């Protein structure tokens, strides 16, 4: 028994030469073709990437700014002040914000004891509102100083405190001796403080009184 390979048609030498030429020409043509380019311009992709970067970079700033805008103001009527009145009620006379150089603004609080007869002495406190809760920074006057605040009027409005960038002033009355009746203070003064580095410093001192 013998086996034979499948029969194939004979191929002429000319056909082999033509086929070789065709393959070479096709390969050369592909090599000479320019590389395919994206239909989207490079500048467009760069603009999109730059826009995404700016959005991500400014997002935290936008959130921080919004948080500052919606921060509620302090209701000073509900702040527990570290001063007490004996047999009388503590009264908040005024609260004013004072700008400070290179520091967040502080709030000056003027308190006094609401006496039935006469006006009680004043306490002048400095609070910082930069933290989530008001924080006492300094006591400018205490009840023991025994100064009575003097009310004045500006543009038809009642006021006690004079404030400006880094400065505070308060008009007061006092008593020269203990024999002077509580109804009739005989010493008048304007007390002033200026912001120096990290605290308010009294300017000019206080006149003698009891």
C-alpha positions as CSV (number, residue, x, y, z in Angstrom):
1,X,0.0,0.0,0.0
2,X,1.3,3.4,-0.8
3,X,0.2,7.0,0.2
4,X,0.3,10.1,-1.9
5,X,0.2,13.7,-1.0
6,X,-2.7,15.8,-2.2
7,X,-2.2,17.1,-5.7
8,X,-1.4,20.8,-6.1
9,X,-1.4,22.8,-9.3
10,X,2.1,23.6,-10.5
11,X,3.2,27.3,-10.0
12,X,5.2,29.0,-12.6
13,X,8.4,30.9,-11.8
14,X,6.9,34.1,-13.2
15,X,3.9,33.9,-10.8
16,X,6.3,33.6,-7.8
17,X,8.2,36.7,-9.0
18,X,5.0,38.8,-9.4
19,X,3.7,37.7,-6.0
20,X,7.0,38.7,-4.3
21,X,6.9,42.1,-6.0
22,X,3.3,42.7,-4.9
23,X,4.0,41.8,-1.2
24,X,7.1,44.0,-1.1
25,X,5.2,47.0,-2.6
26,X,2.4,46.5,-0.1
27,X,4.8,46.5,2.9
28,X,6.6,49.5,1.6
29,X,3.4,51.4,1.2
30,X,2.4,50.7,4.8
31,X,5.7,51.8,6.1
32,X,5.5,55.1,4.2
33,X,1.9,55.9,5.5
34,X,1.9,58.6,8.3
35,X,0.8,57.4,11.7
36,X,-2.8,57.8,12.5
37,X,-3.6,60.9,14.5
38,X,-6.4,61.5,17.1
39,X,-9.3,63.5,15.8
40,X,-9.2,65.6,19.1
41,X,-6.7,68.5,19.1
42,X,-4.0,68.3,21.8
43,X,-4.8,71.8,22.9
44,X,-8.4,70.7,23.8
45,X,-7.1,67.9,26.0
46,X,-4.7,70.2,27.7
47,X,-7.5,72.8,28.4
48,X,-9.7,70.1,29.9
49,X,-6.9,68.8,32.2
50,X,-6.1,72.3,33.3
51,X,-9.7,73.1,34.1
52,X,-10.0,69.9,36.2
53,X,-6.8,70.8,38.2
54,X,-8.1,74.3,38.9
55,X,-11.5,73.0,40.2
56,X,-9.8,70.5,42.5
57,X,-7.3,73.1,43.8
58,X,-9.9,75.8,44.6
59,X,-12.5,73.5,46.0
60,X,-11.2,73.6,49.6
61,X,-10.9,77.3,49.5
62,X,-14.5,77.7,48.4
63,X,-15.7,75.4,51.2
64,X,-13.6,77.3,53.8
65,X,-14.9,80.7,52.6
66,X,-18.5,79.4,52.7
67,X,-18.0,78.1,56.3
68,X,-16.8,81.6,57.4
69,X,-19.8,83.3,55.8
70,X,-22.4,81.1,57.5
71,X,-20.8,81.2,60.9
72,X,-23.5,82.6,63.3
73,X,-22.7,85.7,65.4
74,X,-22.2,85.3,69.1
75,X,-25.3,86.0,71.3
76,X,-23.5,87.7,74.2
77,X,-26.7,87.5,76.3
78,X,-26.1,83.8,76.8
79,X,-22.3,83.9,77.5
80,X,-21.4,83.0,81.1
81,X,-19.2,86.0,82.2
82,X,-16.7,85.5,85.0
83,X,-18.2,88.4,87.1
84,X,-21.0,88.4,89.7
85,X,-23.2,91.1,91.2
86,X,-24.2,90.9,94.9
87,X,-28.0,91.3,95.4
88,X,-28.4,92.7,91.9
89,X,-28.6,91.6,88.3
90,X,-25.7,91.6,85.9
91,X,-26.4,93.7,82.8
92,X,-24.7,93.8,79.4
93,X,-24.4,97.4,78.4
94,X,-22.5,97.1,75.2
95,X,-20.5,94.8,73.0
96,X,-18.3,96.2,70.2
97,X,-15.8,94.6,67.8
98,X,-12.3,96.1,67.6
99,X,-9.9,95.5,64.7
100,X,-6.4,94.5,65.7
101,X,-3.2,94.6,63.6
102,X,-2.1,91.1,62.4
103,X,-4.7,89.5,64.7
104,X,-8.4,88.6,64.4
105,X,-10.7,91.3,65.7
106,X,-11.6,91.1,69.4
107,X,-14.9,92.0,71.1
108,X,-15.0,94.5,74.0
109,X,-17.7,93.7,76.5
110,X,-19.0,96.3,79.0
111,X,-21.0,95.0,82.0
112,X,-22.3,96.5,85.2
113,X,-24.5,95.7,88.2
114,X,-28.0,97.0,87.8
115,X,-28.5,98.6,91.2
116,X,-31.9,100.0,92.3
117,X,-30.3,103.1,93.7
118,X,-27.6,104.7,91.6
119,X,-25.4,103.1,88.9
120,X,-23.2,100.1,89.7
121,X,-19.5,99.9,88.8
122,X,-18.3,98.7,85.4
123,X,-16.4,95.7,84.2
124,X,-14.6,95.8,80.8
125,X,-13.6,92.5,79.3
126,X,-11.8,91.5,76.0
127,X,-13.0,88.4,74.2
128,X,-11.7,86.5,71.2
129,X,-14.3,85.1,68.8
130,X,-11.8,83.3,66.5
131,X,-12.4,80.0,68.3
132,X,-15.7,78.1,68.1
133,X,-16.6,79.6,71.5
134,X,-15.8,83.1,72.8
135,X,-12.6,83.1,74.9
136,X,-11.8,85.6,77.6
137,X,-8.4,87.2,76.7
138,X,-8.1,90.2,79.1
139,X,-9.8,92.1,81.8
140,X,-9.4,95.9,81.4
141,X,-11.7,96.9,84.3
142,X,-13.2,94.9,87.1
143,X,-15.9,95.9,89.6
144,X,-13.2,96.5,92.2
145,X,-11.9,99.4,90.2
146,X,-15.2,101.1,91.1
147,X,-15.7,103.2,88.0
148,X,-19.2,104.0,86.8
149,X,-19.7,104.1,83.0
150,X,-21.0,107.3,81.5
151,X,-23.5,107.1,78.7
152,X,-23.2,109.4,75.7
153,X,-25.0,109.8,72.4
154,X,-23.7,109.6,68.8
155,X,-25.9,110.3,65.8
156,X,-28.9,110.0,68.2
157,X,-27.8,106.6,69.5
158,X,-26.8,105.7,73.0
159,X,-23.3,104.4,73.4
160,X,-20.7,103.9,76.1
161,X,-17.6,102.6,74.3
162,X,-15.4,104.5,71.8
163,X,-13.6,102.0,69.5
164,X,-11.2,102.2,66.6
165,X,-8.4,100.1,65.0
166,X,-6.5,98.8,68.0
167,X,-8.0,101.2,70.5
168,X,-10.7,101.4,73.1
169,X,-12.0,104.3,75.3
170,X,-14.6,104.6,78.0
171,X,-15.9,107.6,79.9
172,X,-16.3,107.0,83.6
173,X,-17.1,108.7,86.9
174,X,-15.8,108.0,90.4
175,X,-15.5,109.2,93.9
176,X,-12.7,111.2,95.4
177,X,-13.4,110.0,99.0
178,X,-15.6,107.4,100.7
179,X,-17.6,110.3,102.2
180,X,-19.0,111.3,98.8
181,X,-22.6,110.1,98.4
182,X,-23.0,107.3,95.9
183,X,-25.5,109.5,93.9
184,X,-23.0,112.2,93.3
185,X,-19.7,111.2,91.7
186,X,-17.1,114.0,91.7
187,X,-14.3,112.5,89.5
188,X,-14.6,112.3,85.7
189,X,-12.2,110.7,83.3
190,X,-11.9,109.0,79.9
191,X,-9.9,105.8,80.1
192,X,-8.1,104.6,77.0
193,X,-6.3,101.4,75.9
194,X,-4.2,100.6,72.8
195,X,-3.3,97.3,71.3
196,X,0.4,96.6,71.7
197,X,1.8,93.3,70.2
198,X,-0.4,90.8,72.1
199,X,-2.6,92.8,74.5
200,X,-4.4,96.1,75.3
201,X,-2.2,98.5,77.3
202,X,-3.7,101.4,79.2
203,X,-2.8,104.9,78.0
204,X,-2.3,107.7,80.5
205,X,-3.3,105.8,83.6
206,X,-6.3,106.4,85.9
207,X,-7.0,109.4,88.1
208,X,-7.0,108.9,91.8
209,X,-10.3,107.8,93.2
210,X,-11.8,105.4,95.8
